[in-house]
Amino acid sequence: MTKSEDVLIKKFRAGNGVIFKEIFDRYYLPVKSYGFQYVEDDEIVEDFVQDAFLKVWEKRADFYFVAAIKSFLYMSVRNACLDYLRHQKVQRRNEPELILWLTEEGEEEFILEEEVHAMVYDAIKDLSERSRRVVILTMEGLSNPEIAKELGVSVNTVKTIKLRAYRVLRERLKGIQWLLLLLLGV
């Protein structure tokens, strides 16, 4: 690391907004262009890039090198884009089912299902960030090895996180189990 980079990173870590603006100006367009390679929607990619810069600012004390900031920005935007694309894939896969549910016959069931989904997602929201990520990736259809690769952990770690998360969710959703059974048609 050069002397100027050393001074720059120390000032950044201390909360110097001018240095943050320099970093923003240096990396904003390249990172946005990189994200656009994944998701060809300017507004969506711009949101991902802004979120990444916000995380960099919030975690500024964790960065000791400018290269680490750059890597974090690219990795954050890539992961956000991939998550978005996975979500779009799930939406497209479920679209015909959604249209069917929106017919008059299925409207009441749809409302009930949405209320249950809201309760489930509310319970998931209260999990730790790592547990929440594992549960959501599981719901999106990823296997344990795929989740392990995505998060950079072992398959056994994914299984342990899932086990703990499911215990917490079972406890929090104890009162709506009958609704889940009703929706599953058991």
C-alpha positions in Angstrom: 0.0 0.0 0.0 1.4 3.4 -0.9 1.7 6.2 1.6 -1.2 8.1 0.0 -3.5 5.1 0.1 -2.5 4.5 3.8 -3.5 8.1 4.6 -6.7 7.8 2.5 -7.9 4.6 4.2 -7.1 6.0 7.7 -9.2 9.1 6.9 -12.0 7.0 5.4 -12.1 4.7 8.5 -12.3 7.8 10.7 -15.4 8.9 8.8 -14.1 11.5 6.4 -17.0 12.2 4.0 -14.7 13.8 1.4 -12.7 10.6 1.1 -15.9 8.6 0.8 -17.0 10.9 -2.0 -13.6 10.3 -3.7 -14.1 6.5 -3.4 -17.7 6.9 -4.6 -16.6 9.0 -7.7 -13.8 6.5 -8.5 -15.9 3.3 -8.4 -19.5 4.2 -8.9 -19.6 4.0 -12.7 -17.4 0.9 -13.1 -19.4 -1.0 -10.4 -22.7 0.1 -12.0 -21.5 -1.1 -15.4 -20.4 -4.4 -13.9 -23.9 -4.9 -12.4 -25.5 -3.9 -15.7 -23.9 -7.0 -17.2 -26.1 -9.1 -15.0 -29.3 -7.1 -14.8 -30.1 -4.8 -17.7 -32.2 -2.4 -15.8 -30.5 0.9 -14.9 -32.7 1.7 -11.9 -32.4 -1.7 -10.3 -28.6 -1.8 -10.7 -28.4 1.8 -9.4 -30.2 0.7 -6.3 -27.9 -2.2 -5.8 -24.8 0.0 -6.2 -26.1 2.6 -3.8 -26.9 -0.1 -1.3 -23.3 -1.4 -1.7 -21.8 2.0 -1.1 -24.1 2.5 2.0 -22.8 -0.8 3.4 -19.2 0.3 2.7 -19.8 3.5 4.7 -21.5 1.6 7.5 -18.7 -0.9 7.7 -15.9 1.6 7.0 -14.0 0.6 10.2 -13.6 -2.9 8.8 -11.7 -1.8 5.7 -7.9 -1.6 5.9 -7.2 -1.4 2.1 -8.8 0.5 -0.8 -8.6 -2.8 -2.7 -10.8 -4.4 -0.1 -13.4 -1.7 -0.6 -13.3 -2.2 -4.3 -13.7 -6.0 -3.9 -16.6 -5.6 -1.5 -18.4 -3.2 -3.9 -18.1 -5.6 -6.8 -19.1 -8.7 -4.8 -22.0 -6.9 -3.2 -23.4 -5.8 -6.5 -22.9 -9.2 -8.1 -24.6 -11.0 -5.2 -27.5 -8.5 -5.3 -27.9 -9.0 -9.0 -27.8 -12.8 -8.7 -30.4 -12.7 -5.9 -32.6 -10.5 -8.0 -32.3 -12.8 -11.0 -33.1 -15.8 -8.8 -36.2 -14.0 -7.5 -37.3 -13.2 -11.0 -36.9 -16.8 -12.0 -39.1 -17.9 -9.0 -41.7 -15.2 -9.9 -41.9 -16.4 -13.6 -42.2 -20.0 -12.5 -45.1 -19.1 -10.1 -46.9 -16.7 -12.4 -49.4 -19.2 -13.9 -50.3 -20.3 -10.4 -50.8 -16.7 -9.3 -53.1 -16.0 -12.2 -55.2 -19.1 -11.3 -55.4 -17.9 -7.6 -56.6 -14.5 -8.7 -59.8 -15.9 -10.2 -62.9 -15.4 -8.2 -63.0 -19.0 -6.9 -59.4 -18.8 -5.5 -59.5 -15.3 -4.2 -60.3 -16.2 -0.5 -57.7 -18.9 -0.5 -55.2 -16.5 -2.1 -55.9 -13.9 0.7 -55.5 -16.5 3.4 -52.3 -17.8 1.8 -50.9 -14.3 1.5 -51.6 -13.7 5.2 -49.8 -16.9 6.1 -46.9 -16.0 3.8 -46.7 -12.6 5.5 -46.5 -14.3 8.9 -43.9 -16.7 7.7 -41.8 -13.9 6.2 -42.2 -11.8 9.3 -40.8 -14.7 11.4 -38.0 -15.2 8.9 -37.2 -11.4 9.1 -36.4 -11.8 12.8 -33.8 -14.5 12.2 -30.1 -13.6 12.2 -28.9 -12.4 8.8 -27.1 -15.7 8.1 -30.0 -17.9 9.1 -32.4 -15.7 7.1 -30.2 -15.9 4.0 -30.0 -19.8 4.3 -33.8 -20.1 4.7 -34.6 -17.8 1.8 -32.1 -19.5 -0.5 -33.7 -22.8 0.5 -37.2 -21.4 -0.3 -35.9 -20.3 -3.7 -35.1 -24.0 -4.4 -31.3 -24.1 -3.8 -29.8 -27.3 -2.5 -27.5 -27.4 0.6 -24.4 -27.7 -1.6 -25.5 -24.7 -3.7 -26.2 -22.6 -0.6 -22.8 -23.6 0.9 -21.1 -22.5 -2.3 -23.0 -19.2 -2.4 -22.2 -18.4 1.2 -18.7 -19.8 1.2 -19.3 -22.2 4.1 -19.4 -26.0 4.4 -22.5 -28.1 3.7 -22.6 -29.2 7.4 -22.6 -25.5 8.4 -25.6 -24.9 6.1 -27.4 -27.9 7.7 -26.7 -26.7 11.2 -27.9 -23.2 10.4 -31.1 -24.6 8.8 -31.8 -26.8 11.8 -31.5 -23.9 14.2 -33.5 -21.6 12.0 -36.3 -24.1 11.6 -36.5 -24.6 15.3 -36.9 -20.9 15.9 -39.5 -20.7 13.1 -41.5 -23.6 14.4 -41.6 -21.9 17.8 -42.6 -18.5 16.3 -45.2 -20.0 13.9 -46.7 -22.5 16.4 -50.1 -20.8 16.3 -50.6 -21.0 12.5 -49.6 -24.6 11.9 -53.3 -25.5 11.2 -53.4 -22.8 8.5 -50.3 -24.2 6.9 -51.9 -27.7 6.9 -55.1 -26.2 5.4 -53.2 -24.5 2.6 -51.3 -27.6 1.8 -54.5 -29.5 1.5 -53.5 -32.2 4.0 
